[in-house]
């Protein structure tokens, strides 16, 4: 598996950018220099994230999403686990 997360990822299984195996590994998002845990979708190259707008829902029960523009950095949360210890083996 790659050492860098995908350029675009969504947590909604209906999205074409949904990848269960990548999400299971754990993704961290830093937006404008601050850690965010409420991100529903992101794009690193386009520089935006989508987050839920309060507790508002659409008629299908999905959260209403707002697109925020800014610097986006994505990383794997288990990056320390992926590197083996020296002398192990």
PyMOL Python script that loads the backbone (N, CA, C, O; Angstrom):
from pymol import cmd

cmd.read_pdbstr("""\
ATOM      1  N   UNK A   1       0.839  -1.173   0.000  1.00  0.00           N
ATOM      2  CA  UNK A   1       0.000   0.000   0.000  1.00  0.00           C
ATOM      3  C   UNK A   1       0.892   1.246   0.000  1.00  0.00           C
ATOM      4  O   UNK A   1       2.022   1.211   0.487  1.00  0.00           O
ATOM      5  N   UNK A   2       0.387   2.308  -0.533  1.00  0.00           N
ATOM      6  CA  UNK A   2       1.143   3.545  -0.679  1.00  0.00           C
ATOM      7  C   UNK A   2       1.429   4.208   0.667  1.00  0.00           C
ATOM      8  O   UNK A   2       0.687   4.030   1.632  1.00  0.00           O
ATOM      9  N   UNK A   3       2.513   4.969   0.712  1.00  0.00           N
ATOM     10  CA  UNK A   3       2.888   5.675   1.932  1.00  0.00           C
ATOM     11  C   UNK A   3       2.177   7.014   2.050  1.00  0.00           C
ATOM     12  O   UNK A   3       2.198   7.634   3.114  1.00  0.00           O
ATOM     13  N   UNK A   4       1.547   7.469   0.971  1.00  0.00           N
ATOM     14  CA  UNK A   4       0.810   8.729   1.007  1.00  0.00           C
ATOM     15  C   UNK A   4      -0.668   8.464   0.766  1.00  0.00           C
ATOM     16  O   UNK A   4      -1.013   7.587  -0.027  1.00  0.00           O
ATOM     17  N   UNK A   5      -1.546   9.204   1.433  1.00  0.00           N
ATOM     18  CA  UNK A   5      -2.981   9.021   1.224  1.00  0.00           C
ATOM     19  C   UNK A   5      -3.399   9.522  -0.156  1.00  0.00           C
ATOM     20  O   UNK A   5      -2.656  10.271  -0.790  1.00  0.00           O
ATOM     21  N   UNK A   6      -4.579   9.117  -0.629  1.00  0.00           N
ATOM     22  CA  UNK A   6      -5.042   9.565  -1.936  1.00  0.00           C
ATOM     23  C   UNK A   6      -5.272  11.070  -1.959  1.00  0.00           C
ATOM     24  O   UNK A   6      -5.490  11.696  -0.922  1.00  0.00           O
ATOM     25  N   UNK A   7      -5.220  11.640  -3.164  1.00  0.00           N
ATOM     26  CA  UNK A   7      -5.422  13.066  -3.349  1.00  0.00           C
ATOM     27  C   UNK A   7      -6.827  13.496  -2.961  1.00  0.00           C
ATOM     28  O   UNK A   7      -7.021  14.598  -2.448  1.00  0.00           O
ATOM     29  N   UNK A   8      -7.800  12.641  -3.199  1.00  0.00           N
ATOM     30  CA  UNK A   8      -9.186  12.958  -2.865  1.00  0.00           C
ATOM     31  C   UNK A   8      -9.822  11.729  -2.235  1.00  0.00           C
ATOM     32  O   UNK A   8      -9.633  10.609  -2.710  1.00  0.00           O
ATOM     33  N   UNK A   9     -10.575  11.943  -1.163  1.00  0.00           N
ATOM     34  CA  UNK A   9     -11.182  10.841  -0.428  1.00  0.00           C
ATOM     35  C   UNK A   9     -12.473  11.302   0.215  1.00  0.00           C
ATOM     36  O   UNK A   9     -12.581  12.445   0.658  1.00  0.00           O
ATOM     37  N   UNK A  10     -13.464  10.404   0.265  1.00  0.00           N
ATOM     38  CA  UNK A  10     -14.754  10.693   0.891  1.00  0.00           C
ATOM     39  C   UNK A  10     -15.109   9.570   1.856  1.00  0.00           C
ATOM     40  O   UNK A  10     -14.704   8.426   1.655  1.00  0.00           O
ATOM     41  N   UNK A  11     -15.864   9.892   2.903  1.00  0.00           N
ATOM     42  CA  UNK A  11     -16.281   8.881   3.870  1.00  0.00           C
ATOM     43  C   UNK A  11     -17.647   8.286   3.532  1.00  0.00           C
ATOM     44  O   UNK A  11     -18.054   7.298   4.144  1.00  0.00           O
ATOM     45  N   UNK A  12     -18.361   8.871   2.568  1.00  0.00           N
ATOM     46  CA  UNK A  12     -19.668   8.383   2.151  1.00  0.00           C
ATOM     47  C   UNK A  12     -19.490   7.208   1.195  1.00  0.00           C
ATOM     48  O   UNK A  12     -18.860   7.371   0.150  1.00  0.00           O
ATOM     49  N   UNK A  13     -20.030   6.016   1.520  1.00  0.00           N
ATOM     50  CA  UNK A  13     -19.869   4.852   0.645  1.00  0.00           C
ATOM     51  C   UNK A  13     -20.482   5.023  -0.745  1.00  0.00           C
ATOM     52  O   UNK A  13     -20.106   4.293  -1.662  1.00  0.00           O
ATOM     53  N   UNK A  14     -21.397   5.945  -0.928  1.00  0.00           N
ATOM     54  CA  UNK A  14     -22.019   6.179  -2.237  1.00  0.00           C
ATOM     55  C   UNK A  14     -21.143   7.018  -3.159  1.00  0.00           C
ATOM     56  O   UNK A  14     -21.430   7.121  -4.352  1.00  0.00           O
ATOM     57  N   UNK A  15     -20.087   7.615  -2.633  1.00  0.00           N
ATOM     58  CA  UNK A  15     -19.209   8.478  -3.422  1.00  0.00           C
ATOM     59  C   UNK A  15     -18.232   7.645  -4.255  1.00  0.00           C
ATOM     60  O   UNK A  15     -17.792   6.585  -3.812  1.00  0.00           O
ATOM     61  N   UNK A  16     -17.890   8.116  -5.459  1.00  0.00           N
ATOM     62  CA  UNK A  16     -16.868   7.403  -6.244  1.00  0.00           C
ATOM     63  C   UNK A  16     -15.464   7.550  -5.647  1.00  0.00           C
ATOM     64  O   UNK A  16     -14.549   6.842  -6.069  1.00  0.00           O
ATOM     65  N   UNK A  17     -15.273   8.434  -4.692  1.00  0.00           N
ATOM     66  CA  UNK A  17     -13.977   8.655  -4.052  1.00  0.00           C
ATOM     67  C   UNK A  17     -13.865   7.945  -2.702  1.00  0.00           C
ATOM     68  O   UNK A  17     -12.953   8.230  -1.927  1.00  0.00           O
ATOM     69  N   UNK A  18     -14.779   7.030  -2.420  1.00  0.00           N
ATOM     70  CA  UNK A  18     -14.774   6.256  -1.184  1.00  0.00           C
ATOM     71  C   UNK A  18     -13.851   5.049  -1.337  1.00  0.00           C
ATOM     72  O   UNK A  18     -13.958   4.311  -2.316  1.00  0.00           O
ATOM     73  N   UNK A  19     -12.945   4.841  -0.377  1.00  0.00           N
ATOM     74  CA  UNK A  19     -12.041   3.687  -0.366  1.00  0.00           C
ATOM     75  C   UNK A  19     -12.001   3.144   1.060  1.00  0.00           C
ATOM     76  O   UNK A  19     -11.355   3.722   1.934  1.00  0.00           O
ATOM     77  N   UNK A  20     -12.690   2.035   1.287  1.00  0.00           N
ATOM     78  CA  UNK A  20     -12.815   1.469   2.633  1.00  0.00           C
ATOM     79  C   UNK A  20     -11.468   1.050   3.208  1.00  0.00           C
ATOM     80  O   UNK A  20     -11.218   1.250   4.397  1.00  0.00           O
ATOM     81  N   UNK A  21     -10.585   0.466   2.374  1.00  0.00           N
ATOM     82  CA  UNK A  21      -9.301   0.005   2.895  1.00  0.00           C
ATOM     83  C   UNK A  21      -8.420   1.161   3.344  1.00  0.00           C
ATOM     84  O   UNK A  21      -7.679   1.032   4.319  1.00  0.00           O
ATOM     85  N   UNK A  22      -8.492   2.285   2.649  1.00  0.00           N
ATOM     86  CA  UNK A  22      -7.721   3.470   3.043  1.00  0.00           C
ATOM     87  C   UNK A  22      -8.283   4.070   4.323  1.00  0.00           C
ATOM     88  O   UNK A  22      -7.524   4.474   5.205  1.00  0.00           O
ATOM     89  N   UNK A  23      -9.608   4.134   4.432  1.00  0.00           N
ATOM     90  CA  UNK A  23     -10.242   4.682   5.636  1.00  0.00           C
ATOM     91  C   UNK A  23      -9.979   3.807   6.853  1.00  0.00           C
ATOM     92  O   UNK A  23      -9.837   4.314   7.965  1.00  0.00           O
ATOM     93  N   UNK A  24      -9.914   2.496   6.646  1.00  0.00           N
ATOM     94  CA  UNK A  24      -9.639   1.587   7.755  1.00  0.00           C
ATOM     95  C   UNK A  24      -8.234   1.804   8.306  1.00  0.00           C
ATOM     96  O   UNK A  24      -7.978   1.568   9.486  1.00  0.00           O
ATOM     97  N   UNK A  25      -7.349   2.244   7.462  1.00  0.00           N
ATOM     98  CA  UNK A  25      -5.977   2.519   7.894  1.00  0.00           C
ATOM     99  C   UNK A  25      -5.897   3.773   8.758  1.00  0.00           C
ATOM    100  O   UNK A  25      -4.999   3.894   9.591  1.00  0.00           O
ATOM    101  N   UNK A  26      -6.818   4.696   8.571  1.00  0.00           N
ATOM    102  CA  UNK A  26      -6.871   5.921   9.370  1.00  0.00           C
ATOM    103  C   UNK A  26      -6.232   7.096   8.650  1.00  0.00           C
ATOM    104  O   UNK A  26      -5.054   7.044   8.294  1.00  0.00           O
ATOM    105  N   UNK A  27      -7.003   8.156   8.434  1.00  0.00           N
ATOM    106  CA  UNK A  27      -6.533   9.353   7.734  1.00  0.00           C
ATOM    107  C   UNK A  27      -6.645  10.542   8.683  1.00  0.00           C
ATOM    108  O   UNK A  27      -7.664  10.720   9.349  1.00  0.00           O
ATOM    109  N   UNK A  28      -5.612  11.336   8.736  1.00  0.00           N
ATOM    110  CA  UNK A  28      -5.643  12.589   9.480  1.00  0.00           C
ATOM    111  C   UNK A  28      -5.643  13.746   8.493  1.00  0.00           C
ATOM    112  O   UNK A  28      -4.985  13.686   7.454  1.00  0.00           O
ATOM    113  N   UNK A  29      -6.385  14.804   8.820  1.00  0.00           N
ATOM    114  CA  UNK A  29      -6.482  15.974   7.949  1.00  0.00           C
ATOM    115  C   UNK A  29      -6.062  17.209   8.743  1.00  0.00           C
ATOM    116  O   UNK A  29      -6.550  17.462   9.845  1.00  0.00           O
ATOM    117  N   UNK A  30      -5.150  17.962   8.155  1.00  0.00           N
ATOM    118  CA  UNK A  30      -4.756  19.243   8.713  1.00  0.00           C
ATOM    119  C   UNK A  30      -5.211  20.310   7.712  1.00  0.00           C
ATOM    120  O   UNK A  30      -4.758  20.330   6.568  1.00  0.00           O
ATOM    121  N   UNK A  31      -6.111  21.196   8.153  1.00  0.00           N
ATOM    122  CA  UNK A  31      -6.681  22.231   7.300  1.00  0.00           C
ATOM    123  C   UNK A  31      -6.281  23.591   7.850  1.00  0.00           C
ATOM    124  O   UNK A  31      -6.603  23.934   8.988  1.00  0.00           O
ATOM    125  N   UNK A  32      -5.577  24.357   7.032  1.00  0.00           N
ATOM    126  CA  UNK A  32      -5.052  25.667   7.429  1.00  0.00           C
ATOM    127  C   UNK A  32      -4.231  25.571   8.713  1.00  0.00           C
ATOM    128  O   UNK A  32      -4.282  26.461   9.562  1.00  0.00           O
ATOM    129  N   UNK A  33      -3.476  24.486   8.843  1.00  0.00           N
ATOM    130  CA  UNK A  33      -2.582  24.315   9.977  1.00  0.00           C
ATOM    131  C   UNK A  33      -3.215  23.740  11.232  1.00  0.00           C
ATOM    132  O   UNK A  33      -2.519  23.560  12.232  1.00  0.00           O
ATOM    133  N   UNK A  34      -4.518  23.443  11.217  1.00  0.00           N
ATOM    134  CA  UNK A  34      -5.188  22.896  12.395  1.00  0.00           C
ATOM    135  C   UNK A  34      -5.742  21.514  12.092  1.00  0.00           C
ATOM    136  O   UNK A  34      -6.247  21.258  10.999  1.00  0.00           O
ATOM    137  N   UNK A  35      -5.641  20.629  13.072  1.00  0.00           N
ATOM    138  CA  UNK A  35      -6.165  19.274  12.949  1.00  0.00           C
ATOM    139  C   UNK A  35      -7.688  19.317  12.886  1.00  0.00           C
ATOM    140  O   UNK A  35      -8.319  19.983  13.708  1.00  0.00           O
ATOM    141  N   UNK A  36      -8.299  18.606  11.909  1.00  0.00           N
ATOM    142  CA  UNK A  36      -9.756  18.534  11.781  1.00  0.00           C
ATOM    143  C   UNK A  36     -10.181  17.075  11.861  1.00  0.00           C
ATOM    144  O   UNK A  36      -9.570  16.208  11.237  1.00  0.00           O
ATOM    145  N   UNK A  37     -11.226  16.811  12.629  1.00  0.00           N
ATOM    146  CA  UNK A  37     -11.742  15.447  12.754  1.00  0.00           C
ATOM    147  C   UNK A  37     -13.142  15.307  12.165  1.00  0.00           C
ATOM    148  O   UNK A  37     -13.711  14.215  12.180  1.00  0.00           O
ATOM    149  N   UNK A  38     -13.705  16.399  11.646  1.00  0.00           N
ATOM    150  CA  UNK A  38     -15.075  16.380  11.145  1.00  0.00           C
ATOM    151  C   UNK A  38     -15.172  16.434   9.628  1.00  0.00           C
ATOM    152  O   UNK A  38     -16.217  16.810   9.097  1.00  0.00           O
ATOM    153  N   UNK A  39     -14.119  16.073   8.924  1.00  0.00           N
ATOM    154  CA  UNK A  39     -14.067  16.180   7.462  1.00  0.00           C
ATOM    155  C   UNK A  39     -14.803  15.001   6.828  1.00  0.00           C
ATOM    156  O   UNK A  39     -14.525  13.845   7.148  1.00  0.00           O
ATOM    157  N   UNK A  40     -15.743  15.298   5.927  1.00  0.00           N
ATOM    158  CA  UNK A  40     -16.493  14.277   5.202  1.00  0.00           C
ATOM    159  C   UNK A  40     -15.822  13.932   3.874  1.00  0.00           C
ATOM    160  O   UNK A  40     -15.903  12.791   3.419  1.00  0.00           O
ATOM    161  N   UNK A  41     -15.162  14.905   3.250  1.00  0.00           N
ATOM    162  CA  UNK A  41     -14.487  14.707   1.967  1.00  0.00           C
ATOM    163  C   UNK A  41     -13.399  15.759   1.848  1.00  0.00           C
ATOM    164  O   UNK A  41     -13.523  16.851   2.402  1.00  0.00           O
ATOM    165  N   UNK A  42     -12.326  15.434   1.123  1.00  0.00           N
ATOM    166  CA  UNK A  42     -11.256  16.413   0.930  1.00  0.00           C
ATOM    167  C   UNK A  42     -10.617  16.236  -0.434  1.00  0.00           C
ATOM    168  O   UNK A  42     -10.717  15.174  -1.048  1.00  0.00           O
ATOM    169  N   UNK A  43      -9.954  17.293  -0.902  1.00  0.00           N
ATOM    170  CA  UNK A  43      -9.124  17.256  -2.104  1.00  0.00           C
ATOM    171  C   UNK A  43      -7.883  18.089  -1.818  1.00  0.00           C
ATOM    172  O   UNK A  43      -7.979  19.289  -1.562  1.00  0.00           O
ATOM    173  N   UNK A  44      -6.718  17.449  -1.864  1.00  0.00           N
ATOM    174  CA  UNK A  44      -5.472  18.134  -1.551  1.00  0.00           C
ATOM    175  C   UNK A  44      -5.084  19.092  -2.683  1.00  0.00           C
ATOM    176  O   UNK A  44      -4.741  20.244  -2.417  1.00  0.00           O
ATOM    177  N   UNK A  45      -5.133  18.635  -3.939  1.00  0.00           N
ATOM    178  CA  UNK A  45      -4.679  19.475  -5.055  1.00  0.00           C
ATOM    179  C   UNK A  45      -5.606  20.659  -5.302  1.00  0.00           C
ATOM    180  O   UNK A  45      -5.141  21.741  -5.661  1.00  0.00           O
ATOM    181  N   UNK A  46      -6.907  20.471  -5.114  1.00  0.00           N
ATOM    182  CA  UNK A  46      -7.849  21.571  -5.308  1.00  0.00           C
ATOM    183  C   UNK A  46      -7.948  22.464  -4.078  1.00  0.00           C
ATOM    184  O   UNK A  46      -8.468  23.576  -4.171  1.00  0.00           O
ATOM    185  N   UNK A  47      -7.461  22.005  -2.928  1.00  0.00           N
ATOM    186  CA  UNK A  47      -7.410  22.818  -1.722  1.00  0.00           C
ATOM    187  C   UNK A  47      -8.756  23.076  -1.076  1.00  0.00           C
ATOM    188  O   UNK A  47      -9.103  24.229  -0.822  1.00  0.00           O
ATOM    189  N   UNK A  48      -9.535  22.015  -0.800  1.00  0.00           N
ATOM    190  CA  UNK A  48     -10.815  22.188  -0.119  1.00  0.00           C
ATOM    191  C   UNK A  48     -11.156  20.952   0.713  1.00  0.00           C
ATOM    192  O   UNK A  48     -10.645  19.855   0.486  1.00  0.00           O
ATOM    193  N   UNK A  49     -12.039  21.177   1.680  1.00  0.00           N
ATOM    194  CA  UNK A  49     -12.629  20.095   2.469  1.00  0.00           C
ATOM    195  C   UNK A  49     -14.130  20.322   2.516  1.00  0.00           C
ATOM    196  O   UNK A  49     -14.596  21.447   2.331  1.00  0.00           O
ATOM    197  N   UNK A  50     -14.876  19.280   2.757  1.00  0.00           N
ATOM    198  CA  UNK A  50     -16.323  19.386   2.973  1.00  0.00           C
ATOM    199  C   UNK A  50     -16.607  18.907   4.393  1.00  0.00           C
ATOM    200  O   UNK A  50     -16.182  17.826   4.800  1.00  0.00           O
ATOM    201  N   UNK A  51     -17.332  19.733   5.129  1.00  0.00           N
ATOM    202  CA  UNK A  51     -17.699  19.408   6.499  1.00  0.00           C
ATOM    203  C   UNK A  51     -19.205  19.587   6.665  1.00  0.00           C
ATOM    204  O   UNK A  51     -19.837  20.334   5.917  1.00  0.00           O
ATOM    205  N   UNK A  52     -19.770  18.899   7.648  1.00  0.00           N
ATOM    206  CA  UNK A  52     -21.202  19.008   7.923  1.00  0.00           C
ATOM    207  C   UNK A  52     -21.534  20.396   8.456  1.00  0.00           C
ATOM    208  O   UNK A  52     -20.782  20.970   9.244  1.00  0.00           O
ATOM    209  N   UNK A  53     -22.665  20.922   8.018  1.00  0.00           N
ATOM    210  CA  UNK A  53     -23.141  22.233   8.448  1.00  0.00           C
ATOM    211  C   UNK A  53     -24.065  22.036   9.644  1.00  0.00           C
ATOM    212  O   UNK A  53     -25.275  21.870   9.488  1.00  0.00           O
ATOM    213  N   UNK A  54     -23.490  22.056  10.819  1.00  0.00           N
ATOM    214  CA  UNK A  54     -24.277  21.859  12.038  1.00  0.00           C
ATOM    215  C   UNK A  54     -24.909  20.477  12.067  1.00  0.00           C
ATOM    216  O   UNK A  54     -24.270  19.481  11.727  1.00  0.00           O
ATOM    217  N   UNK A  55     -26.163  20.429  12.474  1.00  0.00           N
ATOM    218  CA  UNK A  55     -26.890  19.165  12.525  1.00  0.00           C
ATOM    219  C   UNK A  55     -27.923  19.069  11.410  1.00  0.00           C
ATOM    220  O   UNK A  55     -28.799  18.205  11.453  1.00  0.00           O
ATOM    221  N   UNK A  56     -27.834  19.943  10.413  1.00  0.00           N
ATOM    222  CA  UNK A  56     -28.785  19.982   9.306  1.00  0.00           C
ATOM    223  C   UNK A  56     -28.681  18.724   8.449  1.00  0.00           C
ATOM    224  O   UNK A  56     -27.590  18.205   8.216  1.00  0.00           O
ATOM    225  N   UNK A  57     -29.822  18.249   7.988  1.00  0.00           N
ATOM    226  CA  UNK A  57     -29.901  17.057   7.140  1.00  0.00           C
ATOM    227  C   UNK A  57     -30.738  17.370   5.900  1.00  0.00           C
ATOM    228  O   UNK A  57     -31.625  18.223   5.933  1.00  0.00           O
ATOM    229  N   UNK A  58     -30.440  16.662   4.801  1.00  0.00           N
ATOM    230  CA  UNK A  58     -31.272  16.803   3.613  1.00  0.00           C
ATOM    231  C   UNK A  58     -32.453  15.842   3.716  1.00  0.00           C
ATOM    232  O   UNK A  58     -32.618  15.174   4.737  1.00  0.00           O
ATOM    233  N   UNK A  59     -33.263  15.766   2.684  1.00  0.00           N
ATOM    234  CA  UNK A  59     -34.474  14.940   2.762  1.00  0.00           C
ATOM    235  C   UNK A  59     -34.186  13.442   2.787  1.00  0.00           C
ATOM    236  O   UNK A  59     -35.075  12.647   3.093  1.00  0.00           O
ATOM    237  N   UNK A  60     -32.953  13.050   2.468  1.00  0.00           N
ATOM    238  CA  UNK A  60     -32.568  11.644   2.514  1.00  0.00           C
ATOM    239  C   UNK A  60     -31.851  11.277   3.816  1.00  0.00           C
ATOM    240  O   UNK A  60     -31.447  10.129   4.001  1.00  0.00           O
ATOM    241  N   UNK A  61     -31.695  12.235   4.702  1.00  0.00           N
ATOM    242  CA  UNK A  61     -31.054  11.987   5.985  1.00  0.00           C
ATOM    243  C   UNK A  61     -29.554  12.182   5.986  1.00  0.00           C
ATOM    244  O   UNK A  61     -28.902  11.923   6.997  1.00  0.00           O
ATOM    245  N   UNK A  62     -28.986  12.635   4.870  1.00  0.00           N
ATOM    246  CA  UNK A  62     -27.550  12.895   4.789  1.00  0.00           C
ATOM    247  C   UNK A  62     -27.248  14.288   5.323  1.00  0.00           C
ATOM    248  O   UNK A  62     -28.076  15.190   5.199  1.00  0.00           O
ATOM    249  N   UNK A  63     -26.074  14.473   5.917  1.00  0.00           N
ATOM    250  CA  UNK A  63     -25.746  15.816   6.423  1.00  0.00           C
ATOM    251  C   UNK A  63     -25.563  16.816   5.282  1.00  0.00           C
ATOM    252  O   UNK A  63     -25.078  16.467   4.206  1.00  0.00           O
ATOM    253  N   UNK A  64     -25.961  18.073   5.536  1.00  0.00           N
ATOM    254  CA  UNK A  64     -25.713  19.156   4.587  1.00  0.00           C
ATOM    255  C   UNK A  64     -24.231  19.510   4.705  1.00  0.00           C
ATOM    256  O   UNK A  64     -23.738  19.775   5.802  1.00  0.00           O
ATOM    257  N   UNK A  65     -23.526  19.514   3.580  1.00  0.00           N
ATOM    258  CA  UNK A  65     -22.091  19.752   3.592  1.00  0.00           C
ATOM    259  C   UNK A  65     -21.752  21.149   3.083  1.00  0.00           C
ATOM    260  O   UNK A  65     -22.409  21.680   2.187  1.00  0.00           O
ATOM    261  N   UNK A  66     -20.714  21.730   3.674  1.00  0.00           N
ATOM    262  CA  UNK A  66     -20.205  23.039   3.287  1.00  0.00           C
ATOM    263  C   UNK A  66     -18.775  22.838   2.803  1.00  0.00           C
ATOM    264  O   UNK A  66     -18.004  22.091   3.406  1.00  0.00           O
ATOM    265  N   UNK A  67     -18.430  23.508   1.717  1.00  0.00           N
ATOM    266  CA  UNK A  67     -17.083  23.409   1.146  1.00  0.00           C
ATOM    267  C   UNK A  67     -16.245  24.571   1.664  1.00  0.00           C
ATOM    268  O   UNK A  67     -16.614  25.733   1.489  1.00  0.00           O
ATOM    269  N   UNK A  68     -15.107  24.257   2.306  1.00  0.00           N
ATOM    270  CA  UNK A  68     -14.188  25.258   2.823  1.00  0.00           C
ATOM    271  C   UNK A  68     -12.907  25.229   2.011  1.00  0.00           C
ATOM    272  O   UNK A  68     -12.348  24.158   1.776  1.00  0.00           O
ATOM    273  N   UNK A  69     -12.433  26.392   1.578  1.00  0.00           N
ATOM    274  CA  UNK A  69     -11.225  26.507   0.770  1.00  0.00           C
ATOM    275  C   UNK A  69     -10.024  26.811   1.663  1.00  0.00           C
ATOM    276  O   UNK A  69     -10.135  27.569   2.627  1.00  0.00           O
ATOM    277  N   UNK A  70      -8.891  26.222   1.339  1.00  0.00           N
ATOM    278  CA  UNK A  70      -7.672  26.489   2.089  1.00  0.00           C
ATOM    279  C   UNK A  70      -6.655  25.393   1.881  1.00  0.00           C
ATOM    280  O   UNK A  70      -6.879  24.468   1.101  1.00  0.00           O
ATOM    281  N   UNK A  71      -5.530  25.496   2.582  1.00  0.00           N
ATOM    282  CA  UNK A  71      -4.452  24.520   2.483  1.00  0.00           C
ATOM    283  C   UNK A  71      -4.847  23.238   3.198  1.00  0.00           C
ATOM    284  O   UNK A  71      -5.229  23.263   4.367  1.00  0.00           O
ATOM    285  N   UNK A  72      -4.753  22.109   2.483  1.00  0.00           N
ATOM    286  CA  UNK A  72      -5.138  20.807   3.019  1.00  0.00           C
ATOM    287  C   UNK A  72      -3.921  19.889   3.022  1.00  0.00           C
ATOM    288  O   UNK A  72      -3.202  19.789   2.028  1.00  0.00           O
ATOM    289  N   UNK A  73      -3.701  19.223   4.147  1.00  0.00           N
ATOM    290  CA  UNK A  73      -2.636  18.225   4.264  1.00  0.00           C
ATOM    291  C   UNK A  73      -3.257  16.944   4.802  1.00  0.00           C
ATOM    292  O   UNK A  73      -3.875  16.950   5.867  1.00  0.00           O
ATOM    293  N   UNK A  74      -3.094  15.848   4.071  1.00  0.00           N
ATOM    294  CA  UNK A  74      -3.622  14.552   4.491  1.00  0.00           C
ATOM    295  C   UNK A  74      -2.451  13.631   4.833  1.00  0.00           C
ATOM    296  O   UNK A  74      -1.406  13.673   4.184  1.00  0.00           O
ATOM    297  N   UNK A  75      -2.638  12.799   5.859  1.00  0.00           N
ATOM    298  CA  UNK A  75      -1.594  11.863   6.274  1.00  0.00           C
ATOM    299  C   UNK A  75      -2.236  10.649   6.924  1.00  0.00           C
ATOM    300  O   UNK A  75      -3.361  10.708   7.419  1.00  0.00           O
ATOM    301  N   UNK A  76      -1.497   9.550   6.912  1.00  0.00           N
ATOM    302  CA  UNK A  76      -1.978   8.338   7.562  1.00  0.00           C
ATOM    303  C   UNK A  76      -1.699   8.425   9.056  1.00  0.00           C
ATOM    304  O   UNK A  76      -0.629   8.872   9.469  1.00  0.00           O
ATOM    305  N   UNK A  77      -2.659   7.997   9.862  1.00  0.00           N
ATOM    306  CA  UNK A  77      -2.498   8.025  11.315  1.00  0.00           C
ATOM    307  C   UNK A  77      -1.559   6.932  11.798  1.00  0.00           C
ATOM    308  O   UNK A  77      -0.928   7.081  12.845  1.00  0.00           O
ATOM    309  N   UNK A  78      -1.454   5.836  11.055  1.00  0.00           N
ATOM    310  CA  UNK A  78      -0.598   4.732  11.462  1.00  0.00           C
ATOM    311  C   UNK A  78       0.774   4.787  10.807  1.00  0.00           C
ATOM    312  O   UNK A  78       1.395   3.743  10.605  1.00  0.00           O
ATOM    313  N   UNK A  79       1.257   5.966  10.473  1.00  0.00           N
ATOM    314  CA  UNK A  79       2.549   6.104   9.787  1.00  0.00           C
ATOM    315  C   UNK A  79       3.690   5.554  10.628  1.00  0.00           C
ATOM    316  O   UNK A  79       4.666   5.041  10.080  1.00  0.00           O
ATOM    317  N   UNK A  80       3.587   5.651  11.937  1.00  0.00           N
ATOM    318  CA  UNK A  80       4.650   5.130  12.791  1.00  0.00           C
ATOM    319  C   UNK A  80       4.644   3.608  12.809  1.00  0.00           C
ATOM    320  O   UNK A  80       5.695   2.999  13.005  1.00  0.00           O
ATOM    321  N   UNK A  81       3.500   2.981  12.611  1.00  0.00           N
ATOM    322  CA  UNK A  81       3.408   1.526  12.594  1.00  0.00           C
ATOM    323  C   UNK A  81       4.009   0.968  11.305  1.00  0.00           C
ATOM    324  O   UNK A  81       4.543  -0.141  11.307  1.00  0.00           O
ATOM    325  N   UNK A  82       3.929   1.722  10.201  1.00  0.00           N
ATOM    326  CA  UNK A  82       4.380   1.236   8.896  1.00  0.00           C
ATOM    327  C   UNK A  82       5.901   1.097   8.811  1.00  0.00           C
ATOM    328  O   UNK A  82       6.394   0.324   7.990  1.00  0.00           O
ATOM    329  N   UNK A  83       6.649   1.820   9.631  1.00  0.00           N
ATOM    330  CA  UNK A  83       8.108   1.746   9.568  1.00  0.00           C
ATOM    331  C   UNK A  83       8.605   0.722  10.576  1.00  0.00           C
ATOM    332  O   UNK A  83       8.305   0.838  11.764  1.00  0.00           O
ATOM    333  N   UNK A  84       9.363  -0.288  10.124  1.00  0.00           N
ATOM    334  CA  UNK A  84       9.869  -1.304  11.063  1.00  0.00           C
ATOM    335  C   UNK A  84      10.986  -0.747  11.928  1.00  0.00           C
ATOM    336  O   UNK A  84      11.694   0.183  11.539  1.00  0.00           O
ATOM    337  N   UNK A  85      11.129  -1.333  13.103  1.00  0.00           N
ATOM    338  CA  UNK A  85      12.186  -0.912  14.019  1.00  0.00           C
ATOM    339  C   UNK A  85      13.521  -1.447  13.534  1.00  0.00           C
ATOM    340  O   UNK A  85      13.572  -2.531  12.952  1.00  0.00           O
ATOM    341  N   UNK A  86      14.608  -0.708  13.761  1.00  0.00           N
ATOM    342  CA  UNK A  86      15.933  -1.199  13.374  1.00  0.00           C
ATOM    343  C   UNK A  86      16.278  -2.456  14.154  1.00  0.00           C
ATOM    344  O   UNK A  86      16.042  -2.529  15.360  1.00  0.00           O
ATOM    345  N   UNK A  87      16.832  -3.438  13.471  1.00  0.00           N
ATOM    346  CA  UNK A  87      17.248  -4.671  14.117  1.00  0.00           C
ATOM    347  C   UNK A  87      16.133  -5.692  14.273  1.00  0.00           C
ATOM    348  O   UNK A  87      16.384  -6.810  14.724  1.00  0.00           O
ATOM    349  N   UNK A  88      14.906  -5.333  13.910  1.00  0.00           N
ATOM    350  CA  UNK A  88      13.804  -6.293  14.002  1.00  0.00           C
ATOM    351  C   UNK A  88      13.849  -7.220  12.811  1.00  0.00           C
ATOM    352  O   UNK A  88      14.210  -6.805  11.710  1.00  0.00           O
ATOM    353  N   UNK A  89      13.495  -8.444  13.015  1.00  0.00           N
ATOM    354  CA  UNK A  89      13.421  -9.290  11.859  1.00  0.00           C
ATOM    355  C   UNK A  89      13.763 -10.644  12.100  1.00  0.00           C
ATOM    356  O   UNK A  89      13.735 -11.461  11.180  1.00  0.00           O
TER     357      UNK A  89
END
""", "prot")
cmd.dss("prot")
cmd.show_as("cartoon", "prot")
cmd.util.cbc("prot")
cmd.orient("prot")
